[in-house]
Amino acid sequence: MENQIFALDIGTRTVTGIILEKHQEKYTVVDYIVKEHRDRSMLDGQIHNVIAVADVIREVREELEERNDTTLHKVYVAAAGRSLKTVESSAIIPLNQQIINEQETIKHLELSAVQTAQVKLAELEKDNDYSNYYCVGYSVLQYTIDDEKIGSLIDQSGEAAAVEIIATFLPKVVVESLLAALARADLEMEALTLEPIAAIHILIPESMRRLNVALVDIGAGTSDIAITDRGTVVAYGMVPVAGDEITEAISDQYLLDFPEAEQTKRRIVNNGKDTVKDILGFETVITYENLVKDVKSQVKKLAKSITKEIFQLNGKAPKAVMLIGGGSLTPELPAILAEKLELPANRVAVRGIDAIQNLVQNDSIPSGPDFVTPIGIAIAAKQNPIHYISIQVNEKVIRLFEMKQLTVGDCLVQAGIVINKWYGKPGSASIIKLNGQVITLPGEYGTSPVITLNGQTARVEDFVHHQDKISISKGTDGNAATVTLGELIGELPTLKIQFNQQPTEIKPTVYVNKMKQTKDYFVQDNEDIVIREIKTIEDFLANRSNHMVNETELFSVYINNESVNLEVGSTQFYLNEREVSITHPLRQFDRLIISNAKTPAVSDLLATLDQEYWQTIDITFNSASVQLKQPVLHVLRDGMELREDNIINRLDQLQIQKRSPESFIFQDVFRYVDINLNKISGKFKLYKNNEPTSFDQPIKNGDALELKWD
């Protein structure tokens, strides 16, 4: 039938075969068979005698086929939780302040952590070939940036990013022996699940799997433990103490053979008492209370072993404990476990098939915890089957269990490809100085590996199917650091002012090795970069032109080897209508006016020195006022005498010397007056202050001179 499900629970003591039918979302048990192994062909859940186990499986299959008039070819099975290995590991990737902007980069980081876990497991198990383990899943515990926890790595930057994961592995030998036993029994594995996952799947709703819960499957020879937390199974364990130890205690106490002691235990638990006949032929009535008292030491031993393993796996007491399997019916076990774990009594409970919500309950199957795992295998394997598929990776065939929808990344892990070794090498970095601070410019990252799936470009999270072909090739190496000035320093602020009543905008200047460069310039290794910002009037003028700065410097000359500043040769600055110095700060929207300096002459220099170049007298000539003058100083430049109106230059070396005083004489006046001799005839006479005089007679201030003709 299309809706028929055949599942096997291959345990240490028994093989349970069960047929279910699915109607919509409900499951009904059609039939089941439990058969015991005839010898110790199973040990701690691992098949040790494939032929013997296969014989029991064949008997179960044939009897179910005969009783239900059906043919069974495919079967759902489970691997024991005790076979699983969980390993926590981490991986780190340097960022050098670059941003993670692709999910692919994060996936590669996670896979590196899984591969690290695989290697760590091989070392722990002293197995050099880590491909002997199937990775059946992993969960991310946390991401970090520079050792700080973070929810997502996308668009994050820092020095380094890391991920911590927990990965689960299944030894290949467990699967291979299981496949061999099924093949000998003429069965094909339809899908695989894991025993603890099967039980958790039907007992714990998905929304509750984030809780820290311990599931303990107490069988005949072993007690299997699975710990759930953070939405996944985080640890698996096993203790070699289970229901058989309690049965042996009953056998010893009441002188019963082992099979009879097992049946007695079950009857007392179910009915409250039982009448037994020991090996000497004496009958004894054993009540539940007597049984509890007589086996209490063994129950405590079992509880102690389970508690110790839970603490070792979980590091603390879980929030709750679920007990399944036939051994969970051991008298007083839940109460003793709760006491040892320091949990309330209602936090440790035996769960039977009545807790399976989508199972149609009927009287044809036991209601206890014995059948939780077999039914869970059937339902979980149907709803979440794990198929066995083949994939080619770089022309090498690998086999994987499809415990989830497999990805390219899962195949790379199983093929032993260490993905971070397939990245291209990063380009060389450049070390520069920016305003005196040493900065490292990282080279480009090498590109990620080139992955193809069936000839098409693929990513590690792409899904794969049976017979797919994967190829991976090394990424290309990154280029050396290539950064422009614009990329390095970004957009520089623009200064907006009014300069000489005109709107003006100007940006800082960038110098590379003292040479002015534009934002498109590519920065090279060992270069010295200086950004000259506009902070003062002097910066502003220097940015516009060095010539302007030179013109605004103080006008200095040397007089007889001593420096003299001439204000008349210097520029004046007015900021917001107030005179300021050239070093005054300049801010946005200031109003700057510059009054340019004039070119100074000797007269300007002498005015600065408060010295007179001329000696003067005022007289009258023929009743007209006349001023006479003569130099009283020698102004020399490079040995040549300068006149009053001669231009002087910045930093001129000048000498000023006093002249020997000379008197003015009458004839000096003729340099300042004009006489038209064409209109005059006869002889002339000279008078000073109405007294006759001559041309060479001295004159002084206030004298009245006359020239008369006869």
Phi, psi and omega in degrees: 000146184294326182267009182275136181237125177248124182228151177236135170248103185265099184260181181294320183256325188229162169242123179251123174252138184217139176245127177242156171237139180255127174235110186057244182256010183250149179241141178234134177281119180275314181196161176207157177218138175239122178233140180271150172292144182277341175215184183278065179279347176239140177223119180052040175083356181256134179288122178253335178232096185299318184295315182295318179294320180298323179297317179293319178300318180297319179298317179298314181298311185296321181292320177294321178297317182292317183289334186245008177050055182217169176241129182246117180245325184245146187219147173263131181227174181224148171267141182293142180298331182294341180280341184282148178236132176246137182224132172265140178206176181215165175215152183226148178225130178289141180249326183052044178069006175279156187267138171276114183238010179230135177297331180301321179298320180293318179299319178298321179296316179298318180294326176299321178293321178296318179295323175298320178296322180296316178294318180299319179297316179300322179293318180296323182271003181056043180236113185290337182262095183287352176284358176283005180234133173274131170278115184258009176149159175211156177231141177280127177273316178192155170253153175221149169239118181051047176069009177255129180298143181210148185286322181216146180269348183297132179064022176259152177221161181169196178280324183204146175244147181218158176225143173243132183229164168237123183246147180245133183234147178238123179299138181299326184298328178296316182288316183298318180292325178294316178297320181295318180295319179295318181299320179293335178266015179059040177236149177245134181288115177288315179194162182241149167223181178249136186306310180293325178293323178298314180293317179299321184300322184264344183260328186245117177302150184303324182292342183259359185286354176285345181284152179275098184234142174256128175252122183243116178259103185264107180264212180276308185260336184222159172245114181267137184236133173232136180249125175255145177190149175055033174082010182211171173274116188262345181199149177231146178205173181208142171238137183280038178229129183203212186296329181299326180297324178289318178299318179297321178296320177295318179300316180292319185291321188247011177055052179245151173288165189299310180301320180293322178298322179295315180293322178299316179302315183294317183294320180294319180297321183279324189249348179093340177196168179201150176255125184236157175241120183281181185292346178267357178092004180274138177267141180222137174266121181250120177269165179300319181297318178296319181298315180302315181296318187285333183250009186302321181297321179289324177296318178297322178297316178297314180297321180296317180296317180294316180299316181300317180292322178298315179296323180293322181282321190256340181079353182195174175287136177287175178288329181203162178229130175252132180249129175225177182088158183300326181291346181290346179276005177306130184305132174065007182299314180302318182293318181292320177299315179300320180295315183289330178272357182058045177247154172301151183301328182278005176262359175235118187216148172275131182247124178255187183290347176293345179275354180276107191294323185262023176255130176284118183279137174210173186275000185279348180233151177299147183266358185282192185278355184299326189259008178298313182291312178302316179292321178299321178299314182297313184288313183294320180292330178284316184282323181229068185290150176245106183268159180256115186233161178246137180224145173262129175237114185049047176069010176253128182278128174236155178241139183225155171266129182275066182288345173211181176290111188289149180241170175304320180300320178300319180294320179296320178298312182294330179281356178078020180274116179277102195295328182290344177278352181262001175283148171293153180288147177290149177290162182292146181272163173244140177247123184229172171245133176235110184051041176088350181262131180283129182230139175258126177257109184292149174288171179295146171297147167293152182286158179290161179302150177269117183245133175237147177236112184055040176085355180252143178303135185223166175243164184294336180271000178292142183281150179239163180225169181306134177075009176293158179238126182244139174231139177228134177229155186296142176287163180278150179291150179283156177281161174298162182304124176232104183227133175274163176302321180298318179291326184287312189254352177073195181280121180275147183293141178265132177268124180245118179221174167256120182244115184051044174071015177241132176301131184223135174239138180209139181253160175301156179257138179251127179246133175244117185052043176070010177250133180293132182227159179267173183292343181273000181290134178274124183286135180251164180299142175068019179273152181251115185249131179232129176257117179264106181275156181271099181247330183231172176299322180298318177299318181299313181292323179294324179294324181283317182187131176296331179298323179294322179295318180300322181291337182268358179289156177301140179272110184241142172226168178248123178250116181049045176073013176241136184286138178226129177265135179251113179296328182295340179263001182255157181272145176255143181242134179234117181246117183053047178066018179233131181290132181224173177271169181292341181268007182291141179299147179241131184235168180306136172068016172294158176248114185245128174235133179245124176263111186290148180285151173266165180277117186284153175245180180300324181297322178295321179297313182293327177295320177298322181276357183057046178238146179264129177280330185248149166254129186232153170222149178250128180225179169239144177229116185050046176072002177259139181286136180221137174250129178254145178214155175209144182295143177247359180233150167257120174250115187244142172227118184053039176083355181256137183280138179256148174271174182298327184264005178291140178285141174246157185247159177302133176069019174300144173262108185242152172237135176241124181233147176279140175276156172291133184294137177234146179275149172283145176238168187304317187292345178297336184293334184289351175281348186243353181234154178252133179236122180272099184287343181291337182260002184241140177221160181099191180264152179248158176227145181254138179228142173233118181055043178069011178246139177303145180209183181234172181297327186265011179282134178298149175232163181219174183301131177093353180294150176249115184252147180218148173234117184239149180245140177277000000 
